[in-house]
Amino acid sequence: GSYSFNNGTHTMAATGGDIQNSADQMHFAYGLIWGDCNLSVRVVSLTNSNAWAKAGIMIRQSLDGGSPNVAALTTPSTTNGVNFQSRRTFGGSTNWNNISCTPSYPVWLRLSRVGNNFTVSYSKDNITWATINKDSIAMTDPVYAGLAVSSHDNSKCTGVFDNLYGLSQYFCDTTTVGADSIPVIYTVTRFGTDNFCMSARAFKTKGPSKSPVFVSNLTQTLNRQRSGQWSQT
C-alpha cells in the first residue's frame, strides 16, 4: 500500500483481504494518542474494487493484524453502507453493525473514545450525525489511531480523505497491517512544540504464513533544542 498527504488531502492505496474476522489486512496511516478523543474525517471517495472494500478511521491497541480495535468504515455498496466494527480481544472475532445507505461521497465518519467506551457515528453533511453502535473495549495508552483502507480484493483500491479532526494532519508513519506487515516498525510522534516520541517495534515471522510476532519495543523521548540538535530526555 501507499499513503500521501497534500494540501489537506490524504490519499491511501491498498489491497488486503478485509478489515474483519480474527485478523485485519489493510493499509494504515496512524499516530499515537493518549486518553479520551473525538476523531472525525470526511471520506471523499473510495474505489469500488469490491462491495466490501472499506475506508475509514480506526483506533487499535497495536499494529498486529489481530489487535483489538474499533473502526468507523464506509463501503462503496448501498447494502453494506457505513459500518461500526470492533474486536474486543487479540485474535478474537470482529463485531459489526452497518447502516444501509446510498454510498454517495463525501461521507463523514466519527469515532469517539471516553475511557474504554467507544462510539461510531456518521453524517452526510457534518451537521446531523447518526450513531451506528457503541462498544466497551479495554485498551491501554498509547493507542494507534488513524486512517485505514482495505480493497477486499487482489486489486488495489484508493481512499481519499480530508477534514481530519482530532489527529495531526501529518501522520508519524504508515504500515501494512496483516499478511504483508514489515518486521520492524519505526514511529516518530510529535507532542508539544519541540517534543517527540520515537519508538522501534521489532517482529519475527512465524509459521508458513510468515505472520509477524511481536518481539520487543524501544521507546525514547527526544527534545529538539534551538541549535537543531537532538537530546534524549
Salt bridges, closest charged atoms under 4 A:
ASP18 OD1 - LYS54 NZ 3.07
ASP18 OD2 - HIS152 NE2 3.47
ASP24 OD2 - ARG60 NH1 2.88
ASP24 OD1 - ARG87 NH2 2.81
ASP64 OD2 - ARG201 NH2 3.99
ASP135 OD2 - ARG88 NE 2.94
ASP141 OD1 - ARG113 NH1 2.80
ASP162 OD2 - ARG42 NH2 2.67
ASP194 OD1 - ARG224 NH2 3.30
